[in-house]
């Protein structure tokens, strides 16, 4: 995910301690987040459905469909993330085709993973 890696150079990084909730299910989504360092767990209910680390992102769904957050994200380790606002997200989708492809690839991978959890 080379395009996503460009965010590690941004100045607006946020730090979270291990165990801290970064995104709460049901809340409004104003930003997506790109992981610079550390790891976070994406949880649906009490189940961890994915662990994301450097170069990966979360929170993009709320920016795409303007719905409340569908999952809670908790820092598994101390973590540093870069928030990407809706405005920046839309700019990147319109002007950086590979960014849009990476987001779509991640969405497809998450959907396939969730399908496998349901069918197994």
C-alpha positions as CSV (number, residue, x, y, z in Angstrom):
1,X,0.0,0.0,0.0
2,X,2.5,2.6,-1.2
3,X,-0.1,5.4,-1.5
4,X,-1.3,5.0,2.1
5,X,2.4,5.2,3.3
6,X,2.6,8.8,2.3
7,X,0.5,9.7,5.3
8,X,3.4,8.8,7.7
9,X,4.9,12.2,6.8
10,X,1.9,14.2,7.8
11,X,2.2,16.5,10.8
12,X,-1.3,16.0,12.3
13,X,-0.6,12.6,14.0
14,X,-2.5,11.5,17.0
15,X,-1.2,9.2,19.7
16,X,-3.3,6.7,21.6
17,X,-2.2,4.4,24.5
18,X,-2.8,0.6,24.4
19,X,-6.4,-0.1,25.4
20,X,-7.7,3.3,24.4
21,X,-10.8,3.4,22.2
22,X,-10.1,5.4,19.0
23,X,-13.4,4.9,17.3
24,X,-16.7,3.9,18.9
25,X,-19.4,1.9,17.2
26,X,-22.5,4.0,16.5
27,X,-20.7,7.3,16.6
28,X,-20.6,9.8,13.7
29,X,-17.6,9.3,11.4
30,X,-15.8,12.5,10.6
31,X,-12.4,11.0,9.8
32,X,-10.7,7.9,8.7
33,X,-7.4,6.9,10.2
34,X,-4.1,5.7,8.8
35,X,-1.9,3.8,11.2
36,X,1.7,5.1,11.3
37,X,3.0,3.0,14.2
38,X,1.5,0.4,16.4
39,X,-1.6,-1.8,16.0
40,X,-5.3,-1.5,16.6
41,X,-8.1,-4.0,16.8
42,X,-11.3,-3.6,14.9
43,X,-14.1,-5.0,17.0
44,X,-17.7,-5.8,16.1
45,X,-19.4,-6.4,19.4
46,X,-17.0,-8.4,21.5
47,X,-15.3,-10.1,18.5
48,X,-12.0,-8.9,17.0
49,X,-12.5,-9.1,13.3
50,X,-9.2,-7.5,12.2
51,X,-6.0,-6.2,13.5
52,X,-4.5,-3.3,11.6
53,X,-0.9,-2.1,11.7
54,X,1.4,0.4,9.9
55,X,0.2,1.4,6.5
56,X,-3.3,0.1,7.1
57,X,-6.4,2.2,7.8
58,X,-9.8,2.1,9.4
59,X,-12.9,4.3,9.6
60,X,-13.3,4.8,5.8
61,X,-16.8,3.4,5.6
62,X,-18.4,6.3,7.5
63,X,-16.8,8.7,5.1
64,X,-18.2,6.8,2.1
65,X,-21.8,6.4,3.2
66,X,-22.2,9.0,6.0
67,X,-23.6,6.3,8.4
68,X,-22.6,5.8,12.0
69,X,-19.5,3.8,12.7
70,X,-20.1,0.0,12.3
71,X,-17.2,-1.1,14.6
72,X,-15.2,0.0,17.6
73,X,-11.5,0.4,17.1
74,X,-9.2,0.0,20.2
75,X,-5.5,0.5,20.3
76,X,-3.9,-3.0,20.8
77,X,-0.5,-1.3,21.4
78,X,0.5,2.3,21.8
79,X,-0.4,3.6,18.4
80,X,0.1,6.7,16.2
81,X,-2.5,7.5,13.5
82,X,-3.1,10.2,11.0
83,X,-6.7,11.4,10.7
84,X,-8.0,11.9,7.2
85,X,-11.0,14.3,7.0
86,X,-13.9,13.8,4.6
87,X,-12.6,16.8,2.6
88,X,-9.1,15.3,2.3
89,X,-10.6,11.9,1.6
90,X,-12.7,13.2,-1.3
91,X,-9.7,15.1,-2.7
92,X,-7.6,12.0,-2.6
93,X,-10.2,9.8,-4.3
94,X,-10.7,12.4,-7.0
95,X,-7.0,13.2,-7.6
96,X,-5.1,10.0,-6.7
97,X,-6.6,6.9,-8.4
98,X,-4.3,4.5,-6.6
99,X,-5.6,5.8,-3.3
100,X,-9.2,5.0,-4.3
101,X,-8.1,1.5,-5.5
102,X,-6.4,0.8,-2.2
103,X,-9.5,1.8,-0.3
104,X,-11.7,-0.4,-2.5
105,X,-9.2,-3.3,-2.1
106,X,-9.4,-3.0,1.7
107,X,-13.2,-2.8,1.7
108,X,-13.4,-6.0,-0.5
109,X,-10.9,-7.8,1.7
110,X,-12.9,-6.9,4.9
111,X,-16.2,-7.9,3.2
112,X,-14.7,-11.3,2.2
113,X,-13.3,-11.8,5.7
114,X,-16.7,-11.0,7.3
115,X,-18.4,-13.4,4.9
116,X,-16.0,-16.1,5.9
117,X,-16.8,-15.5,9.6
118,X,-20.5,-15.7,8.9
119,X,-20.3,-18.9,6.8
120,X,-17.9,-20.8,9.0
